[in-house]
Amino acid sequence: MILILLILIPFAGGLLSWLLSRWSDKWPRWLSLVAVGLDLALAFSLWIGHRSSLYFIGKETWIAEVKIKWIPGLGIGFHLAMDGLSLLMVMLTAFLGIMSVAASWTEIRERVGFFHFNLMWSLAGIVGVFLSLDLFLFYFFWELMLVPMYFLIALWGHERRIYAAVKFFIFTQLSGLLMLASILGLYFAHGQSTGTFTFDYEQLLGTTMSSTKALFLMLGFVIAFLVKLPAVPFHTWLPDAHTEAPTAGSVILAGLLLKTGAYGLLRFAVPLFPGTASDFSNIAMVLGVAGILYGAMLAFAQRDFKRLVAYTSVSHMGFVLLGIFAGNALALQGAVIQIICHGVSTGALFIIVGALQERIHSRDLEKMGGLWTVAPRIGGAGLFFALASLGLPGLGNFVGEFLVLAGAYAVNPGLTVVATVGLVAATLYSLWMVQGAFFGPRKEGPKVPDFGAREMSVVLLMMAVIVWIGIYPRPIIKAATRTVNTLRQTVGPVQSNKKATQPSSPGGNYDPQ
């Protein structure tokens, strides 16, 4: 029942936060912190308790699974399961949930209970997405996580919050409807070919259908996931949503909601349609490289600190898309590490931007400058995560991007060389961001309080994660290895069309040892 608890605890924490807020604004904050802390503890206990099976290089089995009949007449079940990939995603969700609650401790002063209700329910929906193996249940959680995020932006956002919230909802809802149509199409295709109508992921793998039908069904999934990733040209909702969202909303958007798109590609789009994914892989890799370059170019053109960080997400998630569709072991492992490190480092940058906006009431880089002299702890944290963002060796982002490029080079050297230009651009916009905000002459304005103990604790924990992965990524790589090997075996047609060769064990599986 531990998987059910991982979803129920944030649900219950959010509901209690809303109910108890009538007595004190402190209750929602502490209850939410305890709820996500319990989730992180449960996920960590699964990691410790299943280390041997989690790291085993062999046939894929779930480290935890719940399968309950729900609506058997329609083939709908309550099927949750966890492997190394979903375990990493759940741990990332709980960790960033803690950081979001702590970072919003003084920022949110109105409707505090309802704010934490929406925050917790959004996290519960995200955990449900990472654990669901019934496509009907997956779609339920996919839609569930969007509604509270809409309220977080619309009620606690900044100047153009209604516009940003509506745009976010329209993009994600329309793409979600495309995915629903594909889910139903796959449901009926499987029923017609086997006589069994089901939404169960494991049974739907390998469904026989025509190439044309597979293409249209895959596109429904892929478009929904590319919108959420976001990939160019489906990215236009992201800068507005990030810019107008409160700090916690931006952290959840960048660190988790974007990752549901990457997870969907890894878990559903490619394994369910392996042959079609092979035909689509070159287009997807081009979209990934386009996102890397286009996001970097637009980031460099921004004056709004928060909007600049938002566009860096478009660029960095391009590496994830490139790695997923390169399809070999190094690229897939790099994509997983990039997912985690981007979530932590970009989430930290949004926390820093939110802290500055709370203090100086502006996000305009031209109105900042010289903050290092008056707030050195904020400046130091900003410099660290800017270096992480540009891919400094020794930090986790470098490991992810290096593995993606190493794997992609074996598949398409030309695109990979073009993608490396994004690393140069990342250096330019990251250092320009630090120069504009923290160095140079101090602009006239109010005194800027430096980070206190609470805020320093948040950024130091996030720094520790990035340094740990940068120096010792082996636990992350090993945790995802079985999932990566299973994905490579499932998408054999993808690999057969590529000339990549990667280090492998005699059985063809990548062994991180």
C-alpha positions as CSV (number, residue, x, y, z in Angstrom):
1,M,0.0,0.0,0.0
2,I,3.0,2.3,0.1
3,L,2.3,3.5,-3.5
4,I,-1.2,4.5,-2.5
5,L,0.1,6.3,0.5
6,L,2.5,8.3,-1.7
7,I,-0.6,9.8,-3.4
8,L,-3.0,9.9,-0.5
9,I,-0.6,11.8,1.9
10,P,-0.4,15.0,-0.3
11,F,-4.1,14.8,-0.9
12,A,-4.8,14.6,2.9
13,G,-2.2,17.2,3.7
14,G,-3.7,19.7,1.3
15,L,-7.3,19.1,2.5
16,L,-6.2,19.5,6.2
17,S,-4.2,22.6,5.3
18,W,-7.3,24.2,3.9
19,L,-9.5,23.2,6.8
20,L,-7.2,24.2,9.6
21,S,-6.2,27.5,8.0
22,R,-9.2,29.2,9.7
23,W,-7.4,29.0,13.0
24,S,-3.8,29.9,12.0
25,D,-1.8,30.5,8.8
26,K,1.0,28.4,10.4
27,W,-1.0,25.2,10.2
28,P,-1.1,24.9,6.4
29,R,2.7,25.6,6.1
30,W,3.7,23.0,8.6
31,L,1.1,20.4,7.5
32,S,2.3,20.7,3.9
33,L,5.9,20.4,4.9
34,V,5.2,17.3,7.0
35,A,3.1,15.7,4.1
36,V,5.8,16.1,1.4
37,G,8.5,15.1,4.0
38,L,6.6,11.9,4.6
39,D,6.4,11.2,0.9
40,L,10.2,11.8,0.6
41,A,10.8,9.4,3.5
42,L,8.6,6.7,2.0
43,A,10.3,7.0,-1.4
44,F,13.7,6.9,0.2
45,S,12.7,3.8,2.2
46,L,11.8,2.1,-1.0
47,W,15.2,3.0,-2.5
48,I,17.0,1.6,0.6
49,G,14.8,-1.5,0.8
50,H,15.1,-2.5,-2.8
51,R,18.7,-1.6,-3.7
52,S,19.6,-5.1,-4.7
53,S,16.6,-5.6,-7.0
54,L,16.7,-1.9,-8.2
55,Y,20.3,-2.2,-9.4
56,F,20.0,-5.7,-10.9
57,I,20.9,-5.8,-14.6
58,G,18.3,-8.1,-16.0
59,K,14.7,-8.5,-16.8
60,E,12.4,-5.6,-15.8
61,T,10.3,-6.2,-12.7
62,W,8.6,-3.6,-10.6
63,I,10.0,-2.9,-7.1
64,A,6.4,-2.1,-5.9
65,E,3.0,-2.7,-7.5
66,V,-0.7,-2.3,-6.7
67,K,-3.3,-3.7,-9.0
68,I,-7.0,-3.4,-8.0
69,K,-10.0,-3.9,-10.2
70,W,-11.9,-0.7,-10.6
71,I,-14.3,-0.8,-13.6
72,P,-13.6,-4.3,-15.0
73,G,-16.5,-4.1,-17.5
74,L,-14.6,-1.3,-19.3
75,G,-11.1,-2.7,-18.7
76,I,-10.2,0.0,-16.2
77,G,-8.1,-0.9,-13.2
78,F,-6.3,0.9,-10.4
79,H,-2.8,-0.1,-11.4
80,L,0.2,1.6,-9.8
81,A,3.8,0.4,-10.2
82,M,7.2,1.7,-9.5
83,D,10.6,1.0,-11.1
84,G,13.9,2.9,-10.9
85,L,12.7,5.7,-13.2
86,S,9.5,6.4,-11.4
87,L,11.2,6.1,-8.0
88,L,13.6,8.9,-9.1
89,M,10.7,11.0,-10.3
90,V,8.7,10.6,-7.1
91,M,11.8,11.5,-5.0
92,L,12.3,14.6,-7.1
93,T,8.6,15.5,-6.6
94,A,8.8,15.2,-2.8
95,F,12.1,17.0,-2.6
96,L,11.0,20.0,-4.7
97,G,7.7,20.0,-2.8
98,I,9.6,20.6,0.4
99,M,11.6,23.3,-1.3
100,S,8.5,24.9,-2.6
101,V,6.7,25.0,0.7
102,A,9.8,26.4,2.5
103,A,10.4,29.1,-0.2
104,S,6.8,30.3,0.0
105,W,6.8,30.6,3.8
106,T,6.6,34.4,3.8
107,E,5.6,35.1,0.2
108,I,2.0,33.9,0.5
109,R,0.0,36.0,2.9
110,E,-3.6,35.7,1.5
111,R,-5.7,32.5,1.4
112,V,-2.8,30.6,2.8
113,G,-4.8,27.4,3.4
114,F,-6.2,27.3,-0.1
115,F,-2.8,28.0,-1.6
116,H,-1.3,24.9,0.1
117,F,-4.4,22.9,-0.8
118,N,-3.7,23.6,-4.5
119,L,0.0,23.0,-4.1
120,M,-0.4,19.6,-2.4
121,W,-3.1,18.4,-4.8
122,S,-0.9,19.4,-7.7
123,L,1.9,17.3,-6.2
124,A,-0.4,14.4,-5.6
125,G,-1.5,14.5,-9.3
126,I,2.2,14.6,-10.4
127,V,3.0,11.5,-8.2
128,G,0.0,9.8,-9.7
129,V,1.3,10.5,-13.2
130,F,4.6,8.9,-12.3
131,L,3.1,5.8,-10.8
132,S,0.1,5.0,-13.0
133,L,0.2,2.0,-15.3
134,D,-3.5,2.1,-16.4
135,L,-3.9,4.7,-19.2
136,F,-7.3,5.8,-17.9
137,L,-5.9,6.4,-14.5
138,F,-2.8,8.1,-16.0
139,Y,-5.1,10.5,-17.9
140,F,-7.1,11.1,-14.7
141,F,-3.9,12.2,-12.8
142,W,-2.7,14.1,-15.9
143,E,-5.7,16.3,-15.8
144,L,-5.9,16.5,-12.0
145,M,-2.5,18.1,-11.7
146,L,-3.4,20.9,-14.1
147,V,-6.5,22.3,-12.3
148,P,-4.7,23.3,-9.0
149,M,-1.8,24.7,-11.0
150,Y,-4.2,26.9,-12.9
151,F,-5.5,28.3,-9.5
152,L,-1.9,28.8,-8.2
153,I,-1.1,31.0,-11.2
154,A,-4.5,32.8,-11.4
155,L,-4.9,33.6,-7.7
156,W,-1.4,34.1,-6.4
157,G,0.4,35.2,-9.6
158,H,1.6,38.6,-10.7
159,E,0.4,41.3,-13.0
160,R,-0.8,39.3,-16.0
161,R,-1.7,36.2,-14.0
162,I,-5.2,35.6,-15.6
163,Y,-3.8,35.7,-19.1
164,A,-1.0,33.4,-18.2
165,A,-3.2,30.9,-16.4
166,V,-5.8,30.8,-19.2
167,K,-3.0,30.3,-21.8
168,F,-1.5,27.5,-19.7
169,F,-4.8,25.8,-19.3
170,I,-5.8,26.0,-23.0
171,F,-2.4,24.6,-24.2
172,T,-2.3,21.8,-21.8
173,Q,-6.0,21.0,-22.0
174,L,-6.2,20.8,-25.8
175,S,-3.1,18.7,-26.0
176,G,-4.5,16.5,-23.2
177,L,-7.6,15.9,-25.3
178,L,-5.4,14.7,-28.2
179,M,-3.8,12.3,-25.8
180,L,-7.2,11.1,-24.6
181,A,-8.3,10.5,-28.2
182,S,-5.1,8.4,-28.7
183,I,-5.7,6.4,-25.5
184,L,-9.2,5.5,-26.7
185,G,-7.9,4.7,-30.2
186,L,-5.3,2.4,-28.7
187,Y,-8.0,0.8,-26.4
188,F,-10.2,0.0,-29.4
189,A,-7.3,-1.1,-31.6
190,H,-6.1,-3.6,-28.9
191,G,-9.7,-4.8,-28.4
192,Q,-10.2,-5.4,-32.1
193,S,-6.9,-7.3,-32.5
194,T,-7.1,-9.4,-29.3
195,G,-10.8,-9.4,-28.2
196,T,-9.7,-7.9,-24.9
197,F,-10.6,-4.2,-24.2
198,T,-8.3,-2.8,-21.6
199,F,-6.4,0.3,-20.5
200,D,-3.6,-1.6,-18.9
201,Y,-0.2,-0.5,-20.0
202,E,1.4,-3.9,-19.9
203,Q,-1.2,-5.5,-22.0
204,L,-1.3,-2.7,-24.5
205,L,2.5,-3.0,-25.3
206,G,2.9,-4.6,-28.6
207,T,-0.6,-4.0,-29.9
208,T,-0.9,-4.9,-33.5
209,M,-2.1,-2.1,-35.8
210,S,-1.5,-0.6,-39.2
211,S,1.4,1.8,-39.6
212,T,-0.9,4.7,-40.4
213,K,-3.0,4.1,-37.3
214,A,0.1,3.8,-35.2
215,L,1.4,7.1,-36.5
216,F,-1.8,9.0,-35.7
217,L,-2.1,7.4,-32.2
218,M,1.5,8.1,-31.4
219,L,1.2,11.7,-32.5
220,G,-1.6,12.3,-30.0
221,F,0.7,11.1,-27.1
222,V,3.8,12.9,-28.5
223,I,2.1,16.3,-29.0
224,A,0.7,16.2,-25.4
225,F,4.1,15.4,-24.0
226,L,6.0,17.9,-26.2
227,V,3.6,20.7,-25.1
228,K,4.4,19.8,-21.5
229,L,8.1,19.3,-22.1
230,P,7.9,22.0,-23.7
231,A,9.4,21.6,-27.2
232,V,9.6,24.2,-29.9
233,P,7.1,25.2,-31.4
234,F,4.7,24.2,-28.5
235,H,6.6,26.2,-25.9
236,T,4.8,29.6,-26.0
237,W,2.7,29.0,-22.9
238,L,5.8,28.4,-20.7
239,P,7.4,31.9,-20.4
240,D,4.1,33.6,-19.5
241,A,3.2,30.9,-16.9
242,H,6.6,31.0,-15.3
243,T,6.8,34.8,-15.2
244,E,3.4,35.3,-13.6
245,A,3.3,32.3,-11.3
246,P,4.2,32.6,-7.6
247,T,7.6,31.1,-6.6
248,A,6.2,27.7,-5.6
249,G,4.2,27.6,-8.9
250,S,7.4,28.3,-10.9
251,V,9.4,25.7,-9.0
252,I,6.7,23.0,-9.6
253,L,6.2,24.0,-13.2
254,A,9.9,23.9,-14.1
255,G,11.0,21.1,-11.8
256,L,8.0,18.7,-12.1
257,L,5.3,19.5,-14.7
258,L,7.8,19.8,-17.5
259,K,9.2,16.4,-16.3
260,T,5.9,14.7,-16.7
261,G,6.3,15.4,-20.5
262,A,9.7,13.8,-20.6
263,Y,8.4,10.9,-18.4
264,G,5.5,10.4,-20.7
265,L,7.8,10.0,-23.7
266,L,10.0,7.5,-21.9
267,R,7.2,5.5,-20.4
268,F,4.4,5.6,-22.9
269,A,5.0,7.3,-26.3
270,V,8.1,5.4,-27.3
271,P,7.4,1.9,-25.8
272,L,3.8,1.8,-27.0
273,F,4.7,2.7,-30.6
274,P,8.3,1.5,-31.1
275,G,8.3,1.2,-34.9
276,T,6.7,4.5,-35.4
277,A,9.0,6.1,-32.9
278,S,11.9,4.9,-35.1
279,D,10.5,6.8,-38.0
280,F,9.8,9.9,-35.9
281,S,13.1,10.0,-34.1
282,N,15.0,12.2,-36.5
283,I,12.2,14.8,-36.5
284,A,12.2,14.7,-32.7
285,M,15.9,15.1,-32.5
286,V,15.7,18.2,-34.8
287,L,13.0,19.6,-32.5
288,G,15.3,19.0,-29.6
289,V,18.2,20.8,-31.1
290,A,15.9,23.7,-32.3
291,G,14.7,24.0,-28.7
292,I,18.3,24.1,-27.4
293,L,19.3,26.9,-29.7
294,Y,16.0,28.9,-29.8
295,G,15.6,28.8,-26.0
296,A,19.1,30.0,-25.5
297,M,18.8,32.8,-28.0
298,L,15.5,34.1,-26.4
299,A,17.0,33.8,-22.9
300,F,19.8,36.1,-23.9
301,A,17.3,38.7,-25.1
302,Q,15.3,39.0,-21.9
303,R,15.4,41.8,-19.4
304,D,12.9,40.1,-17.0
305,F,15.0,37.9,-14.7
306,K,12.2,35.3,-14.3
307,R,11.4,35.2,-18.0
308,L,15.1,34.7,-18.8
309,V,15.1,31.6,-16.5
310,A,11.9,30.4,-18.1
311,Y,13.5,30.4,-21.6
312,T,16.5,28.5,-20.3
313,S,14.1,25.6,-19.5
314,V,13.2,25.5,-23.2
315,S,16.8,25.1,-24.0
316,H,17.8,22.6,-21.3
317,M,14.7,20.4,-22.0
318,G,15.8,20.3,-25.6
319,F,18.7,18.1,-24.4
320,V,16.2,15.7,-22.8
321,L,14.3,15.4,-26.0
322,L,17.5,14.8,-28.0
323,G,18.6,12.1,-25.5
324,I,15.3,10.3,-25.5
325,F,15.1,9.9,-29.3
326,A,18.8,9.2,-29.7
327,G,17.7,6.1,-27.9
328,N,21.0,4.5,-26.9
329,A,22.1,3.8,-23.3
330,L,24.3,6.8,-22.8
331,A,21.8,9.3,-24.2
332,L,18.9,7.9,-22.2
333,Q,20.9,7.9,-19.0
334,G,21.9,11.5,-19.7
335,A,18.3,12.4,-20.3
336,V,17.3,11.0,-16.9
337,I,20.2,12.9,-15.1
338,Q,19.3,16.1,-17.0
339,I,15.7,15.7,-15.9
340,I,16.7,15.6,-12.3
341,C,19.4,18.3,-12.4
342,H,17.4,20.7,-14.4
343,G,14.5,20.4,-11.9
344,V,16.8,21.2,-9.0
345,S,19.0,23.9,-10.5
346,T,16.2,25.8,-12.4
347,G,13.9,25.4,-9.4
348,A,16.6,27.0,-7.3
349,L,17.0,29.9,-9.7
350,F,13.2,30.6,-9.5
351,I,13.5,30.6,-5.7
352,I,16.3,33.2,-6.0
353,V,14.3,35.3,-8.4
354,G,11.2,35.1,-6.2
355,A,13.3,36.1,-3.1
356,L,14.6,39.1,-5.0
357,Q,11.1,40.1,-6.2
358,E,9.8,39.9,-2.7
359,R,12.6,42.2,-1.5
360,I,12.9,44.8,-4.3
361,H,9.5,44.3,-6.0
362,S,11.0,44.0,-9.5
363,R,12.3,41.4,-11.9
364,D,14.0,43.8,-14.3
365,L,17.7,43.1,-14.6
366,E,18.4,46.7,-15.6
367,K,17.1,47.8,-12.2
368,M,19.3,45.4,-10.3
369,G,23.1,45.4,-10.3
370,G,25.5,45.5,-7.5
371,L,23.4,43.1,-5.3
372,W,26.5,41.1,-4.4
373,T,27.8,43.8,-2.1
374,V,24.5,44.1,-0.2
375,A,23.3,40.5,-0.3
376,P,26.3,38.3,-0.8
377,R,24.5,35.1,0.1
378,I,21.9,35.6,-2.6
379,G,24.6,36.5,-5.0
380,G,26.6,33.4,-4.2
381,A,23.6,31.2,-4.6
382,G,22.8,32.9,-7.9
383,L,26.3,32.4,-9.2
384,F,26.4,28.7,-8.2
385,F,23.1,27.8,-10.0
386,A,24.1,29.9,-13.0
387,L,27.2,27.9,-13.3
388,A,25.2,24.7,-12.9
389,S,22.9,25.9,-15.7
390,L,25.7,26.5,-18.1
391,G,27.0,23.0,-17.4
392,L,30.2,23.5,-15.3
393,P,32.1,20.3,-14.9
394,G,31.7,18.9,-11.4
395,L,28.1,19.8,-11.3
396,G,25.2,17.5,-12.2
397,N,23.9,19.4,-15.2
398,F,27.3,18.8,-16.9
399,V,27.0,15.0,-16.5
400,G,23.5,14.9,-18.0
401,E,24.4,17.1,-21.0
402,F,27.7,15.3,-21.6
403,L,26.0,11.9,-21.7
404,V,23.3,13.1,-24.0
405,L,25.8,14.6,-26.4
406,A,28.0,11.5,-26.3
407,G,25.1,9.2,-27.0
408,A,23.6,11.5,-29.7
409,Y,26.9,11.9,-31.5
410,A,27.0,8.2,-32.2
411,V,23.5,8.5,-33.8
412,N,23.7,11.8,-35.6
413,P,27.0,13.7,-35.4
414,G,25.8,16.7,-37.4
415,L,22.9,17.5,-35.1
416,T,25.1,16.9,-32.1
417,V,27.7,19.4,-33.2
418,V,24.9,22.0,-33.7
419,A,23.5,21.2,-30.3
420,T,26.9,21.9,-28.6
421,V,26.4,25.6,-29.7
422,G,23.7,25.6,-27.0
423,L,26.4,25.1,-24.4
424,V,28.3,28.1,-25.6
425,A,25.0,30.1,-25.6
426,A,24.3,28.9,-22.1
427,T,27.6,30.2,-20.9
428,L,26.8,33.6,-22.4
429,Y,23.3,34.1,-21.0
430,S,24.2,32.6,-17.6
431,L,27.2,34.9,-17.0
432,W,25.3,37.9,-18.4
433,M,22.4,37.1,-16.0
434,V,24.9,37.1,-13.0
435,Q,26.6,40.2,-14.2
436,G,23.3,42.1,-14.7
437,A,21.8,41.1,-11.3
438,F,24.7,40.9,-8.9
439,F,27.7,42.8,-10.2
440,G,28.3,46.3,-11.6
441,P,27.2,49.5,-10.0
442,R,24.5,49.4,-7.4
443,K,21.2,50.9,-8.6
444,E,19.4,53.2,-6.2
445,G,16.7,51.4,-4.3
446,P,15.6,50.1,-0.9
447,K,17.9,48.0,1.2
448,V,18.0,44.4,0.2
449,P,17.9,41.9,3.1
450,D,20.2,38.9,2.5
451,F,19.0,35.3,2.7
452,G,18.1,34.2,6.2
453,A,18.5,30.8,7.8
454,R,15.4,29.3,6.2
455,E,16.3,30.4,2.7
456,M,19.9,29.5,3.0
457,S,18.9,26.0,4.2
458,V,16.8,25.6,1.0
459,V,19.5,26.7,-1.4
460,L,22.2,24.7,0.4
461,L,20.2,21.5,0.2
462,M,19.7,22.1,-3.6
463,M,23.4,22.9,-4.0
464,A,24.3,19.6,-2.2
465,V,22.1,17.6,-4.6
466,I,23.7,19.2,-7.7
467,V,27.2,18.7,-6.4
468,W,26.5,15.1,-5.3
469,I,25.2,14.1,-8.8
470,G,28.1,16.0,-10.5
471,I,30.7,14.2,-8.5
472,Y,29.0,10.8,-7.9
473,P,26.2,10.2,-10.4
474,R,26.5,6.4,-10.1
475,P,23.4,5.9,-7.8
476,I,21.2,7.8,-10.2
477,I,22.6,5.9,-13.3
478,K,22.2,2.5,-11.6
479,A,18.7,3.3,-10.4
480,A,17.6,4.0,-14.0
481,T,19.7,1.3,-15.7
482,R,17.0,-1.4,-15.6
483,T,14.4,1.0,-17.0
484,V,16.9,2.1,-19.7
485,N,17.7,-1.5,-20.7
486,T,14.0,-2.4,-20.8
487,L,13.3,0.6,-23.0
488,R,16.1,-0.3,-25.4
489,Q,14.8,-3.9,-25.6
490,T,11.2,-2.7,-26.1
491,V,12.2,-0.2,-28.8
492,G,14.4,-2.6,-30.7
493,P,13.2,-1.3,-34.1
494,V,14.4,2.2,-33.0
495,Q,17.9,0.9,-32.3
496,S,18.0,-1.2,-35.5
497,N,17.7,2.0,-37.5
498,K,20.6,3.7,-35.8
499,K,24.3,3.1,-36.1
500,A,25.0,3.8,-32.5
501,T,27.1,1.4,-30.5
502,Q,27.4,1.8,-26.8
503,P,29.2,0.0,-24.0
504,S,27.2,-3.1,-23.2
505,S,27.2,-6.3,-21.4
506,P,27.1,-9.6,-23.4
507,G,23.3,-9.6,-23.3
508,G,23.1,-6.1,-24.9
509,N,22.2,-4.3,-21.7
510,Y,24.1,-1.3,-20.5
511,D,25.9,-1.9,-17.2
512,P,27.0,1.2,-15.3
513,Q,29.6,-0.8,-13.4
